[in-house]
Amino acid sequence: MNEIPRARQLRVVACHGCGLVCEDTLDESGNARCPRCGAALRRRRPDSVARAWALLIAALILYIPANALPVMYTRLFGRGGESTIMSGVIEFWRSGSYEIALVIFIASIAVPCAKFLTIGLLLTSARRRSVRAMRERARLYRLIELFGYWSMLDVAVVAIVSALVRFQALSDIEPRIGILFFGVVVILTMLSAMSFDPRLTWDGDDE
């Protein structure tokens, strides 16, 4: 890894606002700004790990009511009932809709839990300035960014189905409070990943 020149060695720094690579003059002035967008230039995002931990812990707390509270109310031929995320997965599986059950399980259970564990691992490793598996951790962060685009899949499914199924006297589907908590969880995990500075992954190699 040491053969590859670092930004500090090349005396350049990337703008956190627009991504422009600028000359590193922080040692001389201490208040350098990006010539393109005017944002303050910093080698690392200040308090990156602390903010990411705060957002991740908040997401973990809200994930409990997101799974415990009903996310959807369905009424068919006068009979109705509320369902949580997991009960909805079980109901789709029992009815033979295995593909839908699998999609909801992956989007609502597997992916959020994987994001919790991955972000927690990245934050813990960065705090300890670990030098182990740096490239793998960098790839994990990119994977988290990729999953972020699909995080709202379950919320979108409920919204689309609720809008389409409007037969009034025959059937009806309405979102419930649980989907709101789940949406907030998704937003918080995305913000947590965005708050983390992935360049911290490589800082342990400077010691």
C-alpha positions as CSV (number, residue, x, y, z in Angstrom):
1,M,0.0,0.0,0.0
2,N,2.9,2.4,0.7
3,E,3.9,2.4,-3.0
4,I,0.7,4.3,-3.8
5,P,1.2,8.1,-3.1
6,R,-1.3,9.6,-0.7
7,A,-3.1,12.9,-1.0
8,R,-1.0,14.4,1.7
9,Q,2.2,13.4,-0.1
10,L,0.8,14.9,-3.3
11,R,-0.3,18.0,-1.3
12,V,-3.9,17.9,-2.6
13,V,-7.2,17.7,-0.9
14,A,-10.7,16.9,-2.2
15,C,-13.6,19.3,-1.6
16,H,-16.4,17.7,0.5
17,G,-19.0,19.8,-1.3
18,C,-18.3,19.3,-5.0
19,G,-15.4,16.8,-5.1
20,L,-12.9,19.1,-6.8
21,V,-9.3,18.2,-6.1
22,C,-7.5,21.3,-4.9
23,E,-4.0,22.2,-3.7
24,D,-3.6,21.5,0.0
25,T,-2.8,24.8,1.6
26,L,-4.3,24.0,5.0
27,D,-1.0,24.0,6.8
28,E,-0.3,27.6,5.8
29,S,-3.7,29.3,6.0
30,G,-5.9,26.9,7.9
31,N,-9.0,28.4,6.3
32,A,-8.7,27.4,2.6
33,R,-11.8,27.3,0.5
34,C,-12.8,25.5,-2.7
35,P,-12.4,27.7,-5.7
36,R,-15.4,26.1,-7.4
37,C,-18.1,26.1,-4.7
38,G,-16.6,28.1,-1.8
39,A,-16.9,25.3,0.8
40,A,-14.2,25.0,3.5
41,L,-11.5,22.5,2.6
42,R,-10.8,19.8,5.1
43,R,-8.7,16.7,4.9
44,R,-11.3,14.7,6.9
45,R,-14.9,15.5,7.8
46,P,-15.0,16.8,11.3
47,D,-16.7,14.5,13.9
48,S,-17.5,12.1,11.1
49,V,-17.4,8.9,13.3
50,A,-19.4,10.5,16.1
51,R,-22.2,11.8,13.8
52,A,-22.4,8.4,12.0
53,W,-22.6,6.6,15.3
54,A,-25.4,8.9,16.6
55,L,-27.4,8.4,13.4
56,L,-26.9,4.6,13.4
57,I,-27.9,4.2,17.0
58,A,-31.1,6.3,16.4
59,A,-31.9,4.0,13.4
60,L,-31.4,0.9,15.6
61,I,-33.8,2.2,18.2
62,L,-36.5,3.1,15.6
63,Y,-36.1,-0.2,13.9
64,I,-37.8,-1.9,16.9
65,P,-41.2,-0.1,16.4
66,A,-40.8,-0.3,12.6
67,N,-41.0,-4.1,13.0
68,A,-43.4,-4.3,16.0
69,L,-46.0,-1.9,14.7
70,P,-48.3,-2.6,11.7
71,V,-47.1,-1.3,8.4
72,M,-50.3,-2.0,6.4
73,Y,-54.1,-2.5,6.9
74,T,-55.8,-4.7,4.3
75,R,-59.6,-5.1,3.9
76,L,-61.1,-7.7,1.5
77,F,-64.8,-8.3,1.2
78,G,-65.6,-6.6,4.4
79,R,-62.9,-8.4,6.5
80,G,-59.8,-6.5,7.4
81,G,-56.7,-6.8,9.5
82,E,-53.3,-5.1,10.2
83,S,-50.0,-6.7,9.5
84,T,-46.4,-6.0,10.5
85,I,-43.4,-6.5,8.1
86,M,-42.7,-10.1,9.3
87,S,-46.3,-11.1,9.4
88,G,-46.7,-9.8,5.8
89,V,-43.8,-11.9,4.7
90,I,-45.2,-15.0,6.3
91,E,-48.7,-14.3,4.8
92,F,-47.3,-13.9,1.3
93,W,-45.2,-17.1,1.7
94,R,-48.2,-19.1,2.9
95,S,-50.3,-17.9,0.0
96,G,-47.7,-19.1,-2.5
97,S,-46.3,-15.7,-3.4
98,Y,-42.7,-16.7,-2.7
99,E,-41.1,-14.1,-4.9
100,I,-43.0,-11.2,-3.2
101,A,-42.2,-12.6,0.2
102,L,-38.6,-12.9,-0.6
103,V,-38.3,-9.4,-2.0
104,I,-40.0,-7.9,1.1
105,F,-37.8,-10.0,3.5
106,I,-34.6,-9.0,1.7
107,A,-35.6,-5.3,1.5
108,S,-37.1,-4.9,5.0
109,I,-35.2,-7.4,7.1
110,A,-31.9,-8.7,5.5
111,V,-30.7,-5.4,4.0
112,P,-31.3,-3.2,7.0
113,C,-29.6,-5.7,9.4
114,A,-26.7,-6.0,7.0
115,K,-26.4,-2.2,6.9
116,F,-26.4,-1.9,10.6
117,L,-23.6,-4.5,11.0
118,T,-21.5,-3.2,8.1
119,I,-21.7,0.5,9.2
120,G,-21.0,-0.5,12.8
121,L,-17.9,-2.5,11.6
122,L,-16.6,0.4,9.5
123,L,-17.0,2.9,12.4
124,T,-15.4,0.6,14.9
125,S,-12.4,-0.1,12.6
126,A,-12.0,3.6,11.8
127,R,-12.1,4.5,15.5
128,R,-9.4,1.9,16.3
129,R,-7.4,3.0,13.2
130,S,-7.2,-0.7,12.2
131,V,-4.9,-1.7,9.4
132,R,-6.6,-5.0,8.8
133,A,-8.6,-5.6,5.5
134,M,-8.5,-2.0,4.4
135,R,-9.4,-2.7,0.8
136,E,-12.2,-5.0,1.8
137,R,-13.6,-2.3,4.1
138,A,-13.4,0.2,1.3
139,R,-15.4,-2.2,-0.9
140,L,-17.9,-2.7,1.9
141,Y,-18.5,1.0,2.0
142,R,-19.1,1.2,-1.7
143,L,-21.5,-1.7,-1.4
144,I,-23.5,0.2,1.4
145,E,-23.7,3.1,-1.0
146,L,-25.1,0.9,-3.7
147,F,-27.7,-0.7,-1.4
148,G,-28.8,2.8,-0.3
149,Y,-30.5,3.3,-3.7
150,W,-32.8,0.3,-3.0
151,S,-33.4,1.0,0.7
152,M,-36.9,2.5,0.1
153,L,-38.1,-0.5,-1.8
154,D,-40.5,-1.7,0.9
155,V,-41.9,1.7,1.4
156,A,-42.4,2.1,-2.3
157,V,-44.2,-1.3,-2.5
158,V,-46.7,-0.3,0.2
159,A,-47.3,3.2,-1.4
160,I,-47.9,1.8,-4.9
161,V,-50.1,-1.0,-3.7
162,S,-52.1,1.4,-1.6
163,A,-52.6,3.7,-4.5
164,L,-53.6,0.9,-6.9
165,V,-55.9,-1.2,-4.8
166,R,-58.9,1.1,-4.4
167,F,-62.1,-1.0,-5.1
168,Q,-63.9,0.6,-2.1
169,A,-66.6,-1.9,-1.3
170,L,-64.5,-4.9,-2.4
171,S,-61.1,-4.2,-1.0
172,D,-58.8,-1.6,0.4
173,I,-55.2,-1.2,1.5
174,E,-53.9,1.6,3.8
175,P,-50.4,2.3,5.2
176,R,-50.0,2.3,8.9
177,I,-47.6,4.0,11.4
178,G,-45.0,1.2,11.1
179,I,-44.1,2.2,7.6
180,L,-43.3,5.7,8.8
181,F,-40.9,4.4,11.3
182,F,-39.3,2.1,8.7
183,G,-38.9,5.1,6.3
184,V,-37.2,7.1,9.0
185,V,-34.9,4.1,9.7
186,V,-33.9,4.0,6.0
187,I,-33.2,7.7,6.0
188,L,-31.1,7.6,9.2
189,T,-29.0,4.7,7.9
190,M,-28.4,6.5,4.6
191,L,-27.4,9.7,6.5
192,S,-25.1,7.6,8.8
193,A,-23.3,6.1,5.8
194,M,-23.1,9.6,4.2
195,S,-21.7,11.1,7.4
196,F,-18.9,8.5,7.6
197,D,-15.7,9.6,5.8
198,P,-14.4,6.6,3.9
199,R,-10.9,8.0,3.9
200,L,-10.7,7.3,7.6
201,T,-10.4,3.6,6.6
202,W,-6.9,4.3,5.3
203,D,-5.6,6.4,8.2
204,G,-4.4,3.5,10.3
205,D,-1.7,2.8,7.6
206,D,-0.1,6.2,8.4
207,E,0.9,5.1,11.9
